[in-house]
């Protein structure tokens, strides 16, 4: 029979501190009485824990309420709140052609942001690391935060990442992201760095601040250049044994799909095919520029027949892709995210109609309201989760 650990005074103090901090983190200003009610702790213990958390730098005490006329008689209640400026987190979105860094305070409010392009798709690891590090410092400068204030960094990568943060490099494209970034950023700045798949982070962001709020079973489909999915089942991210859950190379074998090319890539391809013929279309007004997905959606909104035909093909392709996920995973909701999310909203209704012909369990569809910030928002949430889980082991640096 396994031994039952004996509760020590140190263990109890830690449990009590974690309980109080969790309540304060999820609230605005709270009184000692409110903390007692939420945690079940005595007044003396609650006050002792709050004073310890203040000494550590996690919370602050607000002004005496009598000064503002709230109390006329009796002892005014002591009120505490999270010091959201005690540290910050970074959410980093590393794509093939650029990187974007978001700085957020301890309540998740964005305080700074910066983006920089990579010189080319295939560059040396050190150059990629250098660009990411420089972008992070620019974002911190925009936020008015010192690098020493960073408590955690989450990096989203366009490659499978397992539960332990290891990148799957069985495909040449995925190996572009295996540059030793975790160790490099720690060596350069002393930061705790977590790696995660970009679509998984998109799913976290959507659950936190997007269309997936309150949904326990959903898929977020990044649908721009290539299809990729972040999957949430019973409120938890699915990774698979090697981080490959949500990878969509299987679409090569799906009838009527044939590849994992996303909506933006397909819109460009089908527009180019139409322009190579003699069809009359306003898409020709793009001149020598490449016709983009945005051009196609805009032309369709003006009633252009060629563009409307492309949208019909896109909705059918999207319906087939979503139906495979519905059959295998049965999510309640599929959110279309990424750079095409804003334009893709016009595809939802025709896609939903076609879904019923491909699957007996069609999910609800939604376009993400987070736009191309979806991965960065999810990365911030992931980093905050790490901070919240490890708060009592983190040393806040006074800068």
SEDOVO-808031 format. One record per residue (C-alpha): x, y, z; residue in three letters. Coordinates in steps of 0.25 Angstrom, whole numbers. Each point is the difference from the previous one (the first is absolute). Layout:
N
    xx    yy    zz res
     X     Y     Z ALA
...
//
This chain:
399
    xx    yy    zz res
     0     0     0 UNK
     6    13    -4 UNK
     5    10    11 UNK
    -9    12     2 UNK
     9    13     1 UNK
    -1     7    13 UNK
    -5    15    -1 UNK
    12     8     5 UNK
    -2    15     4 UNK
     8     4   -13 UNK
    -9    -8    -8 UNK
   -13     6     6 UNK
     6    14    -2 UNK
     3    -3   -14 UNK
   -14    -5    -3 UNK
    -7    12     7 UNK
     9    10    -7 UNK
    -4    -7   -14 UNK
   -15     0     4 UNK
     0    15     4 UNK
     8     4   -12 UNK
    -9    -8   -10 UNK
   -12     8     6 UNK
     7    14    -1 UNK
     5    -3   -14 UNK
   -14    -3    -5 UNK
    -6    12     7 UNK
     1    15     0 UNK
     2     6    14 UNK
    -4   -10    11 UNK
    -2     1    15 UNK
     6    -9    11 UNK
   -15    -5     3 UNK
    -2    -3   -15 UNK
    13    -8     0 UNK
    -4    -7    13 UNK
   -13    -4    -7 UNK
     6    -5   -13 UNK
    12    -8     7 UNK
    -6    -4    13 UNK
    12     5     8 UNK
     0     8    13 UNK
     1    15     1 UNK
    14    -1     6 UNK
     5   -10   -10 UNK
    -6     8   -12 UNK
     7    13     5 UNK
    13    -8     2 UNK
     0    -6   -14 UNK
    -4    14    -6 UNK
    12     7     7 UNK
     9   -12    -5 UNK
    -5     2   -14 UNK
     2    15     1 UNK
    15    -2     5 UNK
     2    -9   -12 UNK
    -5    11   -10 UNK
   -12    -8    -5 UNK
   -11     9     6 UNK
    -2    14     5 UNK
    -9     6    11 UNK
   -10    11    -4 UNK
    -3    13     7 UNK
    -8     1    12 UNK
   -14     0    -4 UNK
    -4    10    10 UNK
     8    11    -7 UNK
   -10    -2   -12 UNK
   -12     1     9 UNK
    -4   -15    -1 UNK
     1    -2    16 UNK
    -5    10    10 UNK
     1    -9    12 UNK
     7   -12     4 UNK
    13    -6    -5 UNK
     2     1   -15 UNK
     2   -13    -8 UNK
    14    -3    -5 UNK
    -1    -1   -15 UNK
    10    -7    -9 UNK
     3    -2   -15 UNK
     9    -6   -10 UNK
    12     8    -3 UNK
    -1    -2   -15 UNK
    13     8    -3 UNK
     8    -9     9 UNK
     5    -8   -12 UNK
    -4    -3   -15 UNK
     0   -11    -9 UNK
     3    -1   -15 UNK
    -8    -7   -11 UNK
     8    -3   -12 UNK
    -5    -4   -14 UNK
    11    -6    -9 UNK
    -5    -1   -14 UNK
     8    -4   -12 UNK
     2    15    -5 UNK
    -2     8    12 UNK
    -1     0    16 UNK
    -9     8     8 UNK
     2     2    15 UNK
   -11     4    10 UNK
     3     5    14 UNK
   -11    -1    11 UNK
    -2     3    14 UNK
    -4   -10    11 UNK
   -15     2    -4 UNK
     3    -3   -14 UNK
    -2    15    -5 UNK
     9     3   -12 UNK
    10    10     3 UNK
    10    -1   -12 UNK
     1    -6   -13 UNK
    11    -1   -12 UNK
     2    -8   -13 UNK
    12    -2    -8 UNK
     2    -8   -13 UNK
    10   -11    -3 UNK
     9     3   -11 UNK
    -4   -13    -7 UNK
    -8   -13     3 UNK
    13    -8     2 UNK
    10     7     8 UNK
    11    -5    10 UNK
    -5    -3    14 UNK
     8    11     6 UNK
    -6    11    -9 UNK
   -14    -5     3 UNK
     3     0    15 UNK
     6    14    -1 UNK
   -13     6    -7 UNK
    -9    -6    10 UNK
     8     5    12 UNK
     1    14    -6 UNK
   -15     0    -3 UNK
    -2    -4    15 UNK
     8    12     5 UNK
    -7     9    -9 UNK
   -13    -4     5 UNK
     5     1    14 UNK
     4    14    -3 UNK
   -13     4    -5 UNK
    -6    -6    13 UNK
     9     8     8 UNK
     5   -13     7 UNK
    14    -4     3 UNK
     4   -14    -5 UNK
     2    -4    15 UNK
   -15     1     2 UNK
    -3   -11    -9 UNK
    -6   -12     8 UNK
    -3   -10   -11 UNK
     1     0   -16 UNK
    -8    -9    -9 UNK
     4    -2   -14 UNK
   -10    -5   -10 UNK
     6    -8   -12 UNK
    -6    -5   -13 UNK
     5   -14     3 UNK
    -5   -11     9 UNK
     5     1    15 UNK
    -2   -11    10 UNK
    -5     1    15 UNK
    15     2     4 UNK
     3    11   -10 UNK
     7    -8   -10 UNK
    -1     3   -15 UNK
    -3   -11   -10 UNK
     9     2   -11 UNK
    -4   -12    -9 UNK
    -3    10   -11 UNK
    10    10    -6 UNK
   -10    12     2 UNK
    -1    -3    15 UNK
    15    -1     1 UNK
     0    15    -3 UNK
    -5     3    14 UNK
    10   -10     7 UNK
    10    11     3 UNK
     3    -2    15 UNK
    -9    13     3 UNK
    -3    -5    15 UNK
    14     0     4 UNK
     4    12    -8 UNK
   -10     9     6 UNK
     3    -5    14 UNK
    15     2    -2 UNK
    -2    14    -6 UNK
   -10     5    10 UNK
    -2   -10    11 UNK
   -14    -2    -4 UNK
    -9   -13     2 UNK
    -4    -4   -14 UNK
   -11   -10    -4 UNK
    -2    -5   -14 UNK
   -14    -3    -6 UNK
    -7    -3   -13 UNK
    -6    13    -6 UNK
   -13    -7    -3 UNK
    -1    -5    15 UNK
     3    14     4 UNK
   -11     6    -9 UNK
   -10   -10     7 UNK
     4     5    14 UNK
    -1    15    -5 UNK
   -14    -3    -6 UNK
    -5    -7    13 UNK
     6    12     8 UNK
    -5    12    -8 UNK
    -6    -5   -13 UNK
   -12    -7    -5 UNK
     3   -13     8 UNK
    -2     6    14 UNK
    -8   -10     8 UNK
     1   -11   -10 UNK
     6   -13     5 UNK
     2    -7   -14 UNK
     5     8   -11 UNK
    10     1   -12 UNK
     7    12    -4 UNK
     3    -1   -15 UNK
    11     9    -5 UNK
    -4     1   -14 UNK
     9    10    -7 UNK
    12    -6    -8 UNK
    -2   -14     5 UNK
   -10    -7     9 UNK
     4    -3    14 UNK
    -9    -2    12 UNK
     1     2    15 UNK
    -9   -10     7 UNK
    -7     1    14 UNK
    -7   -12     6 UNK
    -7     1    13 UNK
     7    14     2 UNK
    14    -6    -2 UNK
    10     1   -12 UNK
     2   -12    -7 UNK
    15    -2    -4 UNK
     1   -15    -4 UNK
    12    -9     3 UNK
    10     9    -8 UNK
    -8    13    -1 UNK
    -6    -3   -13 UNK
   -15     1     4 UNK
    -6    10   -10 UNK
    10    -2   -11 UNK
    -8    -1   -13 UNK
    10    -6   -10 UNK
   -11   -11    -1 UNK
    -8     9    -8 UNK
     9    -4   -12 UNK
    -9   -13     0 UNK
   -13     6     2 UNK
    -9     0   -13 UNK
    -4    14    -4 UNK
    12     6     8 UNK
    13    -6    -4 UNK
     9     9     8 UNK
     2     8    12 UNK
     0    14    -7 UNK
    -8    10     7 UNK
   -10    10    -4 UNK
     9    12    -3 UNK
     9    -9    -9 UNK
   -12    -7    -7 UNK
    -6    14    -3 UNK
    13     5    -6 UNK
     2   -13    -8 UNK
   -15     0    -6 UNK
     1    15    -3 UNK
    13    -2    -8 UNK
    -7   -12    -8 UNK
   -12     9    -3 UNK
     9    11    -4 UNK
     8    -9    -9 UNK
   -13    -2    -8 UNK
    -9    10    -7 UNK
   -11     2    11 UNK
    -5    14     2 UNK
     3     4    15 UNK
     4    12     8 UNK
    11    -8     6 UNK
     8     5   -13 UNK
     1    14     6 UNK
    11    -5    10 UNK
     9     2   -12 UNK
    14    -6     1 UNK
    -2    -3    15 UNK
    -4   -14     5 UNK
   -14    -1     3 UNK
    -2    -3    15 UNK
   -11    -7     7 UNK
    -4    14     5 UNK
    -2     4   -15 UNK
    -9   -12    -2 UNK
    -9     3    12 UNK
    -1    14    -4 UNK
    -4    -3   -14 UNK
   -10   -10     5 UNK
    -6    10     9 UNK
    -2     9   -13 UNK
    -7   -12    -7 UNK
    12    -4    -9 UNK
    -5   -14    -6 UNK
    14    -5    -1 UNK
     3     4    15 UNK
   -13    -6     4 UNK
     3   -13    -7 UNK
    14     0     8 UNK
    -8     2    13 UNK
    -9   -12    -3 UNK
    12    -9    -2 UNK
     6     5    13 UNK
   -12    -2     8 UNK
    -1   -15    -6 UNK
    15    -2     3 UNK
    -2     6    14 UNK
   -13    -9     2 UNK
     8   -13    -3 UNK
    11     4     9 UNK
    -9     3    12 UNK
    -8   -13    -3 UNK
    12    -8     2 UNK
     3     6    14 UNK
   -15    -2     3 UNK
     1   -14    -3 UNK
    12    -3     7 UNK
    -1     9    12 UNK
   -14     5     1 UNK
     2    14     5 UNK
   -11     9     4 UNK
     6    12    -7 UNK
    11     2   -11 UNK
     6    14     0 UNK
     6     5   -13 UNK
    12     8     4 UNK
    13     7    -5 UNK
     2    11   -10 UNK
   -12    -4    -8 UNK
   -10     0    12 UNK
    -6    14    -3 UNK
    -3    -4   -15 UNK
    -4   -14     3 UNK
   -12     4     7 UNK
    -8     1   -14 UNK
     4   -15    -1 UNK
    -7    -5    12 UNK
   -14    -1    -4 UNK
     2    -7   -14 UNK
    10    -9     7 UNK
   -10    -4    11 UNK
   -10    -3   -10 UNK
    10   -10    -7 UNK
     4    -6    13 UNK
   -13    -8     2 UNK
     3    -7   -13 UNK
    14    -5     5 UNK
    -2    -3    14 UNK
   -11    -5    10 UNK
     6     9    11 UNK
     2    14    -6 UNK
     6     9    10 UNK
    -3    15     2 UNK
     9     9    -8 UNK
     5    14     4 UNK
    11    10    -5 UNK
    10     4    10 UNK
    -1    14     5 UNK
    15     0     3 UNK
     5     1   -14 UNK
    15    -2    -2 UNK
     3     3    15 UNK
    -6   -14     4 UNK
    13    -7     2 UNK
     6    11     8 UNK
   -12     1     9 UNK
     0   -15     2 UNK
    15     1     3 UNK
    -2    10    11 UNK
   -11    -9     6 UNK
     9   -11     0 UNK
    11     8     7 UNK
    -9     5    10 UNK
    -5   -14     3 UNK
    15    -3     3 UNK
     1    12     9 UNK
   -12    -3     8 UNK
     3   -15     2 UNK
    14     4     5 UNK
    -2    14     6 UNK
     5    -5    14 UNK
    13    -5    -6 UNK
     3    13    -8 UNK
     9    11     5 UNK
    -5    14    -4 UNK
    11     9    -4 UNK
    -2    14     5 UNK
     4     9   -12 UNK
//
